[in-house]
Amino acid sequence: YSLYGKTHKPSPEMLKDIDVLVYDIQDIGCRSYTFYATMGMCMEACAENGKEFMVLDRPNAVSGTKVEGNLVEKGFFSMVSKYAIPYVYGLTPGELALYLNEEGVIAKKAKLTVIPMQGWKRNMTYAETGLPWVAPSPQIPTPDHAAFYAMSGVIGELYAFNTGIGYTLPFQCFATPYLDADKLADAMNALNLPGFRFRPINFKPFFKVGPETADAMKEMHGVQVYITDLDKANLTLCQFYFLQVLHELHPEAKIFDANAKRGYGMFDKVMGTDQIRVLFSKRYKVADIEAYFNKDAEAFKAKSSKYYLYQ
């Protein structure tokens, strides 16, 4: 059976001949990447059908210490924001399963067993684990791409930029056909964002992604992003700094206005609120959204820490 596509939650028919449903999948620690959502719905289905649910735990590929973003708000729950957790949530799959189960986040409490890892520490990079990386999807070819996904995936929903998808650097770039790569790199580096460096890049995509057609296969000009210090980097806000600089260089390119006809549905769902868009689009300044974006992170970190299986 597949749980990707039309069916996200196992049916009674799917579960009738099993005793235990085992979750053994490498996730990437970001709310809009939907594996954790399927895990939660599997837990609910097992609870409703008298089946056990087991998680064979795996590392958080971004970080076990990094938490970023507001909680999902009423009206914005979807597969890309299934539960009220931050955008970057800092838990392993097993820890998140415990949180969902014990905090009453899922509809019915499951009979849950988590098999913990041995030797993992919260501040480990994936490379430090020594484990081979099996890509959970084609655009996450290395563990580093888990962080890049959090860094650029939100604005990808606007379909106004190329973030490296369609080229060899998925989620690592901010580019458009009309930008001057050198000017953008200079402006981004001038921000001195902790944990980031930017270099100019010019490239032509090999294939197009999403509904855009006119500009999808044109030569792109922008920056390739380097994460130089993951601990210091605010991954999610980096893409909003790009929007800020883009507006300074091209004030005529009012991205949210330009996308009004298509709508902001997926962007708002990924952000778990419409307030980030509403606040940011007034002046295109990250300073206008920082407080709202950060308002839930520390409280979630404190609340979820009691489910930590690793130090």
KOLTI-231951 format. One record per residue (C-alpha): x, y, z; residue number from 1; residue in three letters. Coordinates in nm, 3 decimals, m for minus. Layout:
N
{u=X; v=Y; w=Z; sepa=NUM; timi=ala}
...
//
This chain:
311
{u=0.000; v=0.000; w=0.000; sepa=1; timi=tyr}
{u=0.107; v=0.359; w=m0.059; sepa=2; timi=ser}
{u=0.053; v=0.646; w=0.184; sepa=3; timi=leu}
{u=0.181; v=0.904; w=m0.063; sepa=4; timi=tyr}
{u=m0.076; v=1.071; w=m0.286; sepa=5; timi=gly}
{u=m0.450; v=1.048; w=m0.229; sepa=6; timi=lys}
{u=m0.425; v=0.824; w=0.078; sepa=7; timi=thr}
{u=m0.228; v=0.957; w=0.375; sepa=8; timi=his}
{u=m0.375; v=0.755; w=0.659; sepa=9; timi=lys}
{u=m0.389; v=0.373; w=0.668; sepa=10; timi=pro}
{u=m0.738; v=0.230; w=0.640; sepa=11; timi=ser}
{u=m0.870; v=m0.054; w=0.859; sepa=12; timi=pro}
{u=m0.837; v=m0.279; w=0.554; sepa=13; timi=glu}
{u=m0.466; v=m0.198; w=0.527; sepa=14; timi=met}
{u=m0.407; v=m0.279; w=0.894; sepa=15; timi=leu}
{u=m0.632; v=m0.582; w=0.943; sepa=16; timi=lys}
{u=m0.361; v=m0.847; w=0.900; sepa=17; timi=asp}
{u=m0.082; v=m0.687; w=1.104; sepa=18; timi=ile}
{u=m0.003; v=m0.663; w=1.474; sepa=19; timi=asp}
{u=0.258; v=m0.387; w=1.464; sepa=20; timi=val}
{u=0.320; v=m0.104; w=1.217; sepa=21; timi=leu}
{u=0.689; v=m0.009; w=1.210; sepa=22; timi=val}
{u=0.815; v=0.336; w=1.107; sepa=23; timi=tyr}
{u=1.175; v=0.327; w=0.984; sepa=24; timi=asp}
{u=1.222; v=0.635; w=0.765; sepa=25; timi=ile}
{u=1.486; v=0.907; w=0.753; sepa=26; timi=gln}
{u=1.316; v=1.245; w=0.797; sepa=27; timi=asp}
{u=1.479; v=1.589; w=0.766; sepa=28; timi=ile}
{u=1.344; v=1.778; w=1.067; sepa=29; timi=gly}
{u=1.136; v=2.036; w=0.882; sepa=30; timi=cys}
{u=0.759; v=2.077; w=0.921; sepa=31; timi=arg}
{u=0.674; v=2.108; w=0.551; sepa=32; timi=ser}
{u=0.850; v=1.780; w=0.469; sepa=33; timi=tyr}
{u=0.558; v=1.546; w=0.515; sepa=34; timi=thr}
{u=0.704; v=1.220; w=0.647; sepa=35; timi=phe}
{u=0.634; v=1.315; w=1.009; sepa=36; timi=tyr}
{u=0.272; v=1.396; w=0.915; sepa=37; timi=ala}
{u=0.227; v=1.048; w=0.772; sepa=38; timi=thr}
{u=0.384; v=0.907; w=1.088; sepa=39; timi=met}
{u=0.131; v=1.090; w=1.303; sepa=40; timi=gly}
{u=m0.162; v=0.968; w=1.095; sepa=41; timi=met}
{u=m0.027; v=0.613; w=1.111; sepa=42; timi=cys}
{u=m0.019; v=0.646; w=1.490; sepa=43; timi=met}
{u=m0.381; v=0.759; w=1.488; sepa=44; timi=glu}
{u=m0.485; v=0.473; w=1.260; sepa=45; timi=ala}
{u=m0.310; v=0.217; w=1.479; sepa=46; timi=cys}
{u=m0.478; v=0.360; w=1.790; sepa=47; timi=ala}
{u=m0.818; v=0.344; w=1.623; sepa=48; timi=glu}
{u=m0.767; v=m0.014; w=1.507; sepa=49; timi=asn}
{u=m0.601; v=m0.167; w=1.811; sepa=50; timi=gly}
{u=m0.256; v=m0.202; w=1.653; sepa=51; timi=lys}
{u=0.083; v=m0.126; w=1.801; sepa=52; timi=glu}
{u=0.306; v=0.140; w=1.647; sepa=53; timi=phe}
{u=0.685; v=0.125; w=1.662; sepa=54; timi=met}
{u=0.944; v=0.384; w=1.562; sepa=55; timi=val}
{u=1.299; v=0.277; w=1.482; sepa=56; timi=leu}
{u=1.463; v=0.608; w=1.555; sepa=57; timi=asp}
{u=1.697; v=0.796; w=1.323; sepa=58; timi=arg}
{u=1.896; v=1.122; w=1.350; sepa=59; timi=pro}
{u=1.743; v=1.463; w=1.291; sepa=60; timi=asn}
{u=1.935; v=1.553; w=0.976; sepa=61; timi=ala}
{u=1.921; v=1.928; w=1.040; sepa=62; timi=val}
{u=2.001; v=1.937; w=1.410; sepa=63; timi=ser}
{u=1.875; v=1.809; w=1.741; sepa=64; timi=gly}
{u=1.924; v=2.152; w=1.896; sepa=65; timi=thr}
{u=1.785; v=2.393; w=1.635; sepa=66; timi=lys}
{u=1.423; v=2.511; w=1.671; sepa=67; timi=val}
{u=1.287; v=2.785; w=1.443; sepa=68; timi=glu}
{u=0.948; v=2.931; w=1.371; sepa=69; timi=gly}
{u=0.597; v=2.988; w=1.491; sepa=70; timi=asn}
{u=0.348; v=2.711; w=1.562; sepa=71; timi=leu}
{u=0.080; v=2.631; w=1.307; sepa=72; timi=val}
{u=m0.234; v=2.837; w=1.364; sepa=73; timi=glu}
{u=m0.601; v=2.753; w=1.321; sepa=74; timi=lys}
{u=m0.702; v=2.763; w=0.956; sepa=75; timi=gly}
{u=m0.355; v=2.674; w=0.826; sepa=76; timi=phe}
{u=m0.324; v=2.304; w=0.907; sepa=77; timi=phe}
{u=m0.248; v=2.084; w=0.606; sepa=78; timi=ser}
{u=m0.012; v=1.804; w=0.505; sepa=79; timi=met}
{u=0.272; v=2.059; w=0.496; sepa=80; timi=val}
{u=0.178; v=2.188; w=0.842; sepa=81; timi=ser}
{u=m0.002; v=1.892; w=0.995; sepa=82; timi=lys}
{u=0.063; v=1.957; w=1.364; sepa=83; timi=tyr}
{u=0.126; v=2.258; w=1.587; sepa=84; timi=ala}
{u=0.505; v=2.241; w=1.588; sepa=85; timi=ile}
{u=0.769; v=2.494; w=1.472; sepa=86; timi=pro}
{u=0.898; v=2.495; w=1.116; sepa=87; timi=tyr}
{u=1.233; v=2.349; w=1.228; sepa=88; timi=val}
{u=1.143; v=2.136; w=1.528; sepa=89; timi=tyr}
{u=1.467; v=1.986; w=1.661; sepa=90; timi=gly}
{u=1.338; v=1.636; w=1.744; sepa=91; timi=leu}
{u=1.415; v=1.291; w=1.610; sepa=92; timi=thr}
{u=1.124; v=1.091; w=1.464; sepa=93; timi=pro}
{u=1.102; v=0.892; w=1.787; sepa=94; timi=gly}
{u=1.103; v=1.200; w=2.007; sepa=95; timi=glu}
{u=0.841; v=1.367; w=1.790; sepa=96; timi=leu}
{u=0.624; v=1.055; w=1.807; sepa=97; timi=ala}
{u=0.644; v=1.067; w=2.187; sepa=98; timi=leu}
{u=0.554; v=1.436; w=2.184; sepa=99; timi=tyr}
{u=0.255; v=1.386; w=1.954; sepa=100; timi=leu}
{u=0.134; v=1.093; w=2.160; sepa=101; timi=asn}
{u=0.182; v=1.229; w=2.512; sepa=102; timi=glu}
{u=0.076; v=1.588; w=2.447; sepa=103; timi=glu}
{u=m0.256; v=1.486; w=2.293; sepa=104; timi=gly}
{u=m0.165; v=1.631; w=1.956; sepa=105; timi=val}
{u=m0.300; v=1.332; w=1.766; sepa=106; timi=ile}
{u=m0.667; v=1.239; w=1.790; sepa=107; timi=ala}
{u=m0.620; v=0.915; w=1.985; sepa=108; timi=lys}
{u=m0.324; v=0.794; w=2.189; sepa=109; timi=lys}
{u=m0.135; v=0.508; w=2.029; sepa=110; timi=ala}
{u=0.032; v=0.208; w=2.188; sepa=111; timi=lys}
{u=0.376; v=0.342; w=2.102; sepa=112; timi=leu}
{u=0.724; v=0.193; w=2.128; sepa=113; timi=thr}
{u=1.034; v=0.389; w=2.029; sepa=114; timi=val}
{u=1.357; v=0.197; w=1.971; sepa=115; timi=ile}
{u=1.629; v=0.456; w=2.038; sepa=116; timi=pro}
{u=1.958; v=0.497; w=1.856; sepa=117; timi=met}
{u=2.286; v=0.419; w=2.023; sepa=118; timi=gln}
{u=2.559; v=0.682; w=2.037; sepa=119; timi=gly}
{u=2.372; v=0.976; w=1.886; sepa=120; timi=trp}
{u=2.407; v=1.320; w=2.045; sepa=121; timi=lys}
{u=2.187; v=1.623; w=1.979; sepa=122; timi=arg}
{u=2.467; v=1.842; w=1.847; sepa=123; timi=asn}
{u=2.595; v=1.585; w=1.597; sepa=124; timi=met}
{u=2.603; v=1.660; w=1.228; sepa=125; timi=thr}
{u=2.483; v=1.374; w=1.013; sepa=126; timi=tyr}
{u=2.837; v=1.327; w=0.882; sepa=127; timi=ala}
{u=2.957; v=1.272; w=1.239; sepa=128; timi=glu}
{u=2.722; v=0.974; w=1.278; sepa=129; timi=thr}
{u=2.916; v=0.774; w=1.019; sepa=130; timi=gly}
{u=2.586; v=0.651; w=0.875; sepa=131; timi=leu}
{u=2.535; v=0.629; w=0.498; sepa=132; timi=pro}
{u=2.279; v=0.872; w=0.361; sepa=133; timi=trp}
{u=1.989; v=0.732; w=0.162; sepa=134; timi=val}
{u=1.810; v=1.021; w=m0.009; sepa=135; timi=ala}
{u=1.452; v=1.043; w=0.123; sepa=136; timi=pro}
{u=1.353; v=1.219; w=m0.201; sepa=137; timi=ser}
{u=1.537; v=1.317; w=m0.522; sepa=138; timi=pro}
{u=1.597; v=1.680; w=m0.420; sepa=139; timi=gln}
{u=1.755; v=1.583; w=m0.084; sepa=140; timi=ile}
{u=2.060; v=1.397; w=m0.221; sepa=141; timi=pro}
{u=2.285; v=1.466; w=0.081; sepa=142; timi=thr}
{u=2.224; v=1.530; w=0.452; sepa=143; timi=pro}
{u=2.332; v=1.892; w=0.400; sepa=144; timi=asp}
{u=2.024; v=1.941; w=0.185; sepa=145; timi=his}
{u=1.802; v=1.896; w=0.490; sepa=146; timi=ala}
{u=1.926; v=2.236; w=0.609; sepa=147; timi=ala}
{u=1.909; v=2.388; w=0.260; sepa=148; timi=phe}
{u=1.546; v=2.272; w=0.232; sepa=149; timi=tyr}
{u=1.456; v=2.466; w=0.546; sepa=150; timi=ala}
{u=1.654; v=2.763; w=0.415; sepa=151; timi=met}
{u=1.474; v=2.806; w=0.081; sepa=152; timi=ser}
{u=1.170; v=2.579; w=0.066; sepa=153; timi=gly}
{u=0.917; v=2.837; w=0.184; sepa=154; timi=val}
{u=0.972; v=3.091; w=m0.093; sepa=155; timi=ile}
{u=0.973; v=2.808; w=m0.345; sepa=156; timi=gly}
{u=0.596; v=2.810; w=m0.296; sepa=157; timi=glu}
{u=0.580; v=3.151; w=m0.464; sepa=158; timi=leu}
{u=0.716; v=3.009; w=m0.790; sepa=159; timi=tyr}
{u=0.889; v=3.339; w=m0.858; sepa=160; timi=ala}
{u=1.248; v=3.220; w=m0.814; sepa=161; timi=phe}
{u=1.477; v=2.932; w=m0.888; sepa=162; timi=asn}
{u=1.617; v=2.779; w=m0.569; sepa=163; timi=thr}
{u=1.847; v=2.539; w=m0.752; sepa=164; timi=gly}
{u=1.583; v=2.278; w=m0.827; sepa=165; timi=ile}
{u=1.614; v=2.182; w=m1.191; sepa=166; timi=gly}
{u=1.989; v=2.233; w=m1.160; sepa=167; timi=tyr}
{u=2.257; v=2.047; w=m0.964; sepa=168; timi=thr}
{u=2.216; v=2.252; w=m0.644; sepa=169; timi=leu}
{u=1.862; v=2.186; w=m0.514; sepa=170; timi=pro}
{u=1.753; v=2.433; w=m0.245; sepa=171; timi=phe}
{u=2.101; v=2.595; w=m0.241; sepa=172; timi=gln}
{u=2.035; v=2.898; w=m0.462; sepa=173; timi=cys}
{u=1.831; v=3.215; w=m0.484; sepa=174; timi=phe}
{u=1.809; v=3.320; w=m0.849; sepa=175; timi=ala}
{u=1.591; v=3.481; w=m1.116; sepa=176; timi=thr}
{u=1.646; v=3.568; w=m1.484; sepa=177; timi=pro}
{u=1.666; v=3.942; w=m1.411; sepa=178; timi=tyr}
{u=1.904; v=3.967; w=m1.113; sepa=179; timi=leu}
{u=2.268; v=4.075; w=m1.129; sepa=180; timi=asp}
{u=2.449; v=3.791; w=m0.955; sepa=181; timi=ala}
{u=2.745; v=4.001; w=m0.837; sepa=182; timi=asp}
{u=2.526; v=4.278; w=m0.696; sepa=183; timi=lys}
{u=2.305; v=4.026; w=m0.516; sepa=184; timi=leu}
{u=2.604; v=3.843; w=m0.366; sepa=185; timi=ala}
{u=2.759; v=4.170; w=m0.247; sepa=186; timi=asp}
{u=2.431; v=4.282; w=m0.090; sepa=187; timi=ala}
{u=2.366; v=3.949; w=0.079; sepa=188; timi=met}
{u=2.720; v=3.928; w=0.217; sepa=189; timi=asn}
{u=2.695; v=4.288; w=0.339; sepa=190; timi=ala}
{u=2.419; v=4.176; w=0.577; sepa=191; timi=leu}
{u=2.678; v=3.965; w=0.764; sepa=192; timi=asn}
{u=2.418; v=3.701; w=0.843; sepa=193; timi=leu}
{u=2.560; v=3.465; w=1.107; sepa=194; timi=pro}
{u=2.644; v=3.126; w=0.957; sepa=195; timi=gly}
{u=2.606; v=3.220; w=0.589; sepa=196; timi=phe}
{u=2.817; v=3.323; w=0.291; sepa=197; timi=arg}
{u=2.697; v=3.389; w=m0.062; sepa=198; timi=phe}
{u=2.870; v=3.366; w=m0.399; sepa=199; timi=arg}
{u=2.742; v=3.484; w=m0.737; sepa=200; timi=pro}
{u=2.617; v=3.211; w=m0.967; sepa=201; timi=ile}
{u=2.479; v=3.200; w=m1.321; sepa=202; timi=asn}
{u=2.320; v=2.880; w=m1.445; sepa=203; timi=phe}
{u=2.059; v=2.735; w=m1.675; sepa=204; timi=lys}
{u=1.816; v=2.476; w=m1.531; sepa=205; timi=pro}
{u=1.798; v=2.132; w=m1.689; sepa=206; timi=phe}
{u=1.428; v=2.096; w=m1.617; sepa=207; timi=phe}
{u=1.141; v=2.308; w=m1.489; sepa=208; timi=lys}
{u=0.944; v=2.269; w=m1.170; sepa=209; timi=val}
{u=0.595; v=2.385; w=m1.078; sepa=210; timi=gly}
{u=0.334; v=2.583; w=m1.270; sepa=211; timi=pro}
{u=0.561; v=2.857; w=m1.403; sepa=212; timi=glu}
{u=0.655; v=2.826; w=m1.770; sepa=213; timi=thr}
{u=0.774; v=3.155; w=m1.923; sepa=214; timi=ala}
{u=1.094; v=3.193; w=m1.719; sepa=215; timi=asp}
{u=1.149; v=2.839; w=m1.599; sepa=216; timi=ala}
{u=1.420; v=2.743; w=m1.849; sepa=217; timi=met}
{u=1.591; v=3.082; w=m1.887; sepa=218; timi=lys}
{u=1.942; v=3.147; w=m1.761; sepa=219; timi=glu}
{u=1.929; v=3.225; w=m1.391; sepa=220; timi=met}
{u=2.139; v=3.479; w=m1.204; sepa=221; timi=his}
{u=2.169; v=3.488; w=m0.828; sepa=222; timi=gly}
{u=2.362; v=3.342; w=m0.538; sepa=223; timi=val}
{u=2.469; v=3.002; w=m0.418; sepa=224; timi=gln}
{u=2.438; v=2.982; w=m0.041; sepa=225; timi=val}
{u=2.701; v=2.832; w=0.188; sepa=226; timi=tyr}
{u=2.611; v=2.743; w=0.544; sepa=227; timi=ile}
{u=2.935; v=2.809; w=0.730; sepa=228; timi=thr}
{u=2.805; v=2.763; w=1.085; sepa=229; timi=asp}
{u=2.483; v=2.567; w=1.125; sepa=230; timi=leu}
{u=2.450; v=2.649; w=1.494; sepa=231; timi=asp}
{u=2.451; v=3.024; w=1.428; sepa=232; timi=lys}
{u=2.247; v=3.020; w=1.107; sepa=233; timi=ala}
{u=1.876; v=3.101; w=1.115; sepa=234; timi=asn}
{u=1.783; v=2.878; w=0.824; sepa=235; timi=leu}
{u=1.423; v=2.981; w=0.772; sepa=236; timi=thr}
{u=1.478; v=3.356; w=0.789; sepa=237; timi=leu}
{u=1.762; v=3.347; w=0.534; sepa=238; timi=cys}
{u=1.512; v=3.330; w=0.247; sepa=239; timi=gln}
{u=1.331; v=3.635; w=0.382; sepa=240; timi=phe}
{u=1.659; v=3.827; w=0.387; sepa=241; timi=tyr}
{u=1.688; v=3.737; w=0.020; sepa=242; timi=phe}
{u=1.339; v=3.881; w=m0.040; sepa=243; timi=leu}
{u=1.443; v=4.194; w=0.150; sepa=244; timi=gln}
{u=1.753; v=4.244; w=m0.065; sepa=245; timi=val}
{u=1.561; v=4.160; w=m0.382; sepa=246; timi=leu}
{u=1.314; v=4.436; w=m0.297; sepa=247; timi=his}
{u=1.599; v=4.681; w=m0.239; sepa=248; timi=glu}
{u=1.756; v=4.597; w=m0.575; sepa=249; timi=leu}
{u=1.429; v=4.564; w=m0.767; sepa=250; timi=his}
{u=1.150; v=4.748; w=m0.584; sepa=251; timi=pro}
{u=0.929; v=4.696; w=m0.888; sepa=252; timi=glu}
{u=0.938; v=4.318; w=m0.827; sepa=253; timi=ala}
{u=0.675; v=4.306; w=m0.555; sepa=254; timi=lys}
{u=0.665; v=3.932; w=m0.528; sepa=255; timi=ile}
{u=0.351; v=3.899; w=m0.321; sepa=256; timi=phe}
{u=0.159; v=4.143; w=m0.542; sepa=257; timi=asp}
{u=0.280; v=3.957; w=m0.850; sepa=258; timi=ala}
{u=0.144; v=3.630; w=m0.712; sepa=259; timi=asn}
{u=m0.195; v=3.764; w=m0.606; sepa=260; timi=ala}
{u=m0.380; v=3.589; w=m0.889; sepa=261; timi=lys}
{u=m0.225; v=3.252; w=m0.812; sepa=262; timi=arg}
{u=m0.290; v=3.303; w=m0.445; sepa=263; timi=gly}
{u=m0.080; v=3.256; w=m0.137; sepa=264; timi=tyr}
{u=m0.247; v=2.941; w=m0.012; sepa=265; timi=gly}
{u=0.054; v=2.710; w=m0.011; sepa=266; timi=met}
{u=0.293; v=2.979; w=0.111; sepa=267; timi=phe}
{u=0.068; v=3.052; w=0.411; sepa=268; timi=asp}
{u=0.012; v=2.682; w=0.478; sepa=269; timi=lys}
{u=0.385; v=2.615; w=0.479; sepa=270; timi=val}
{u=0.437; v=2.908; w=0.717; sepa=271; timi=met}
{u=0.146; v=2.789; w=0.932; sepa=272; timi=gly}
{u=m0.001; v=3.140; w=0.934; sepa=273; timi=thr}
{u=m0.081; v=3.431; w=0.704; sepa=274; timi=asp}
{u=0.074; v=3.681; w=0.945; sepa=275; timi=gln}
{u=0.430; v=3.636; w=0.821; sepa=276; timi=ile}
{u=0.322; v=3.729; w=0.469; sepa=277; timi=arg}
{u=0.097; v=4.013; w=0.585; sepa=278; timi=val}
{u=0.365; v=4.169; w=0.805; sepa=279; timi=leu}
{u=0.653; v=4.118; w=0.563; sepa=280; timi=phe}
{u=0.479; v=4.243; w=0.249; sepa=281; timi=ser}
{u=0.421; v=4.588; w=0.400; sepa=282; timi=lys}
{u=0.789; v=4.690; w=0.383; sepa=283; timi=arg}
{u=0.982; v=4.375; w=0.285; sepa=284; timi=tyr}
{u=1.186; v=4.395; w=0.604; sepa=285; timi=lys}
{u=1.286; v=4.090; w=0.808; sepa=286; timi=val}
{u=1.275; v=4.307; w=1.120; sepa=287; timi=ala}
{u=0.897; v=4.325; w=1.078; sepa=288; timi=asp}
{u=0.851; v=3.947; w=1.112; sepa=289; timi=ile}
{u=1.125; v=3.839; w=1.351; sepa=290; timi=glu}
{u=0.921; v=3.873; w=1.669; sepa=291; timi=ala}
{u=0.621; v=3.689; w=1.525; sepa=292; timi=tyr}
{u=0.834; v=3.419; w=1.366; sepa=293; timi=phe}
{u=1.032; v=3.356; w=1.685; sepa=294; timi=asn}
{u=0.748; v=3.385; w=1.937; sepa=295; timi=lys}
{u=0.688; v=3.012; w=1.995; sepa=296; timi=asp}
{u=1.032; v=2.858; w=1.952; sepa=297; timi=ala}
{u=1.170; v=2.874; w=2.306; sepa=298; timi=glu}
{u=0.844; v=2.760; w=2.466; sepa=299; timi=ala}
{u=0.826; v=2.463; w=2.229; sepa=300; timi=phe}
{u=1.187; v=2.376; w=2.297; sepa=301; timi=lys}
{u=1.120; v=2.374; w=2.672; sepa=302; timi=ala}
{u=0.798; v=2.176; w=2.636; sepa=303; timi=lys}
{u=0.939; v=1.917; w=2.398; sepa=304; timi=ser}
{u=1.264; v=1.868; w=2.590; sepa=305; timi=ser}
{u=1.098; v=1.626; w=2.832; sepa=306; timi=lys}
{u=1.070; v=1.383; w=2.541; sepa=307; timi=tyr}
{u=1.440; v=1.397; w=2.458; sepa=308; timi=tyr}
{u=1.593; v=1.051; w=2.432; sepa=309; timi=leu}
{u=1.944; v=1.190; w=2.380; sepa=310; timi=tyr}
{u=2.159; v=1.464; w=2.530; sepa=311; timi=gln}
//
